[in-house]
């Protein structure tokens, strides 16, 4: 399969259309310092990772409020709270 843009594969094994790739924001790489500079592709995956074990384990340094936890993206934010 020819895939010069290295687009993710769809359910049929073919690359998804480029417009859909851009629409979902999969061209944007977001990193989280709390997760050990792990990178997420797209805003949806980034927002979803706040509920995952990797981020929660990194936040177990004294914070107990869930609504505050979800907004912390950098180590400096964690330290100031």
Secondary structure, DSSP 8 states (H G I E B T S, - for coil): ---TT---B-TTSSB--HHHHHHTTTT-EEEETTTTSEEEESHHHHHHGGGSHHHHHHTTTT---HHHHTT--SHHHHHH-
